[in-house]
Amino acid sequence: MIFESGLQQLFQFHIFWLFVFFLIENAALVGLSVLIGKAIESENTFLKNKDRKWVFSTLLCNTLITLIGFELYRYGILKIDFSGSLKLIIFDTLLLILLMDLFMFLFHFLVHHLKWLYPIHKLHHTHVETNVYSLYVLHPMETLGFGFIWLFLITILKFNYLSIIIYLILNLSYGIFGHLKKDIFPSFWYKNYFTKWISTTKFHNDHHKNESHNYGFYFTIWDKIFKTII
């Protein structure tokens, strides 16, 4: 298995060089996000000077989370399934998306309603009108909070490696699309029975304009259950 052997080859590197490697990897993802943002809405994709430090700190925190995840895997605490079973990949991907959405919904709800947590989250809401950079304007404690939710879930449950990769791609995609100013989802999305349960650009934009609603990330189902949907 190429991916498994690739991970094992990284075992030989010192933790400092691993951090550098994962820093470059995460920086490339930030760069990709910005390129996608500029391709979709170039005039709205700009970085304010006051936000530079937050984008950089989010990059460092994401790198740290990646490094911790790798170390958990190195020491056998985090286990990954490397089989090629299509049924397992589909099941694991759906389960991972659903569980992460639930845990992040709960975390997001709490940072809005706990007085000692909201001062941390309100940094993100300085962006009422959002763009791709808004995705990375987060307090380090919040970035680490989401990161530890991710590590906790993939540690207590053994997921297929392709499911993890697919989830990470979808997570980045929804982070980008959710913070665009322009709604890229077609009008039928909001009416079709199968797609209306899936979050859109407008769904998250409405949250930035009205913080008491729309806490979900990938689905609207949790907001409908907890009656927090606009």
C-alpha positions in Angstrom: 0.0 0.0 0.0 1.6 3.2 -1.2 0.0 5.5 1.3 0.8 3.3 4.2 4.4 2.9 3.2 4.6 6.6 2.7 3.5 7.3 6.2 6.0 4.8 7.6 8.8 6.4 5.7 8.2 9.6 7.6 9.0 7.7 10.8 12.7 8.2 10.2 12.5 12.0 10.3 13.1 14.1 13.4 10.0 15.8 14.9 11.3 19.2 13.8 11.5 18.2 10.2 8.1 16.6 10.4 6.7 19.9 11.7 8.3 21.7 8.7 6.9 19.2 6.3 3.4 19.5 7.7 3.7 23.3 7.8 4.5 23.3 4.1 1.6 20.9 3.5 -0.9 23.1 5.4 0.5 26.3 3.8 -0.2 24.7 0.4 -3.8 24.1 1.4 -4.2 27.7 2.5 -2.7 28.8 -0.8 -5.1 26.5 -2.7 -8.0 28.0 -0.7 -7.0 31.5 -1.8 -6.6 30.5 -5.4 -10.1 29.0 -5.5 -11.5 32.1 -3.8 -9.8 34.4 -6.3 -11.0 32.2 -9.2 -14.6 32.4 -8.0 -14.7 36.0 -6.6 -11.4 37.8 -7.1 -12.6 41.2 -5.9 -13.8 39.8 -2.6 -10.7 37.7 -1.9 -8.4 40.0 0.1 -6.6 39.8 3.4 -6.8 42.6 5.9 -3.6 43.6 7.7 -5.2 42.9 11.1 -6.0 39.4 10.1 -2.6 38.3 8.9 -1.5 37.1 12.4 -4.7 35.1 12.8 -4.2 33.4 9.4 -0.7 32.5 10.4 -1.6 31.3 13.9 -4.3 29.1 12.4 -1.7 27.7 10.0 0.6 26.9 12.9 -2.3 25.3 14.9 -3.4 23.1 12.0 0.2 22.0 11.5 0.4 21.1 15.2 -2.8 19.1 15.0 -1.4 17.3 11.9 1.8 16.5 13.8 0.0 15.2 16.8 -2.2 13.0 14.6 0.9 11.6 12.9 2.6 10.9 16.3 -0.6 9.1 17.6 -0.4 7.0 14.4 3.3 6.3 14.9 2.8 5.0 18.4 -0.2 2.8 17.4 -2.8 4.9 19.4 -4.5 6.1 16.2 -5.3 3.2 13.9 -6.1 3.4 10.2 -7.7 0.8 8.0 -5.8 0.5 4.7 -8.1 -2.0 3.0 -9.7 -1.3 -0.4 -13.2 -2.3 0.4 -15.6 0.0 -1.4 -18.5 -0.6 1.0 -16.3 0.2 3.9 -14.9 3.3 2.3 -18.5 4.6 1.6 -19.7 3.7 5.1 -16.7 5.2 6.9 -16.9 8.4 4.8 -20.6 8.9 5.6 -20.1 8.1 9.2 -17.1 10.4 9.5 -18.9 13.3 7.9 -22.1 12.8 10.0 -20.2 12.5 13.3 -17.9 15.4 12.7 -20.8 17.5 11.7 -22.6 16.6 15.0 -19.6 17.2 17.2 -18.7 20.5 15.5 -22.3 21.6 15.7 -22.3 21.1 19.4 -18.9 22.8 19.8 -20.0 25.7 17.7 -23.2 26.0 19.7 -21.3 26.0 22.9 -18.8 28.7 21.9 -21.8 30.9 21.1 -23.7 30.3 24.4 -21.0 29.9 27.0 -19.9 33.4 28.2 -16.3 32.2 28.9 -16.0 30.8 25.4 -17.7 33.4 23.3 -14.9 36.0 23.6 -12.7 33.4 21.8 -15.2 32.8 19.0 -16.2 36.4 18.4 -12.9 36.9 16.6 -14.3 34.8 13.7 -17.4 37.0 13.7 -15.5 40.2 13.0 -16.1 39.0 9.5 -19.7 39.8 8.9 -19.1 39.9 5.2 -17.0 36.8 4.6 -14.4 35.7 2.1 -12.0 32.7 1.9 -9.7 34.3 4.4 -12.5 34.3 7.0 -12.0 30.5 7.2 -8.6 31.1 8.8 -9.5 34.0 11.0 -9.9 32.0 14.2 -8.6 32.2 17.7 -5.9 29.5 18.3 -8.0 28.0 21.1 -10.9 27.5 18.7 -8.7 26.1 15.9 -7.2 23.6 18.5 -10.7 22.8 19.7 -11.9 21.8 16.3 -8.6 19.9 15.7 -8.9 17.9 18.9 -12.5 17.0 18.1 -11.1 15.6 14.8 -8.2 13.7 16.5 -10.5 12.3 19.2 -13.0 10.9 16.7 -10.4 9.3 14.4 -8.6 7.8 17.4 -11.6 6.2 19.1 -12.9 4.8 15.8 -10.8 3.1 13.1 -11.5 4.7 9.7 -10.4 3.8 6.3 -7.5 6.0 5.0 -9.5 6.9 1.8 -12.4 8.0 3.9 -10.1 10.2 5.9 -8.7 11.8 2.7 -12.2 12.2 1.2 -13.4 13.9 4.4 -10.5 16.3 4.5 -11.1 17.3 0.9 -14.8 17.8 1.6 -14.0 19.7 4.8 -11.7 22.1 3.1 -14.2 22.5 0.2 -17.0 23.4 2.5 -14.8 25.7 4.5 -14.1 27.6 1.3 -17.6 27.5 -0.1 -19.2 28.4 3.2 -17.2 31.6 3.5 -17.6 32.9 0.0 -19.8 36.0 -0.5 -21.3 34.6 -3.7 -23.7 31.7 -3.3 -22.4 29.0 -5.7 -25.3 26.6 -5.0 -28.1 26.5 -7.7 -31.7 27.5 -6.7 -33.0 23.9 -7.0 -30.6 22.9 -4.1 -32.9 24.6 -1.6 -36.1 22.8 -2.8 -34.9 19.3 -3.7 -35.7 16.8 -1.0 -32.2 15.2 -1.1 -30.1 18.4 -1.3 -32.0 20.7 1.0 -30.5 18.9 4.0 -27.0 19.8 2.8 -25.5 23.2 3.9 -24.8 26.0 1.4 -22.9 29.2 1.1 -26.0 31.2 2.0 -26.6 28.9 5.1 -23.3 29.9 6.7 -23.4 33.5 5.5 -26.7 33.8 7.3 -25.0 32.6 10.5 -22.4 35.4 10.2 -25.3 37.9 9.9 -27.4 36.3 12.6 -25.3 34.5 15.2 -28.2 32.8 16.9 -29.0 30.5 14.0 -27.4 28.0 11.6 -24.6 26.4 13.6 -24.1 23.3 11.4 -21.3 22.9 8.9 -22.2 20.2 6.3 -25.9 19.5 7.0 -28.9 21.6 8.1 -30.3 18.6 10.0 -28.9 19.4 13.5 -30.2 23.0 13.3 -33.6 21.6 12.4 -33.5 19.2 15.3 -32.4 21.8 17.8 -34.6 24.5 16.2 -31.8 26.9 15.5 -32.3 27.2 11.7 -33.4 30.4 9.9 
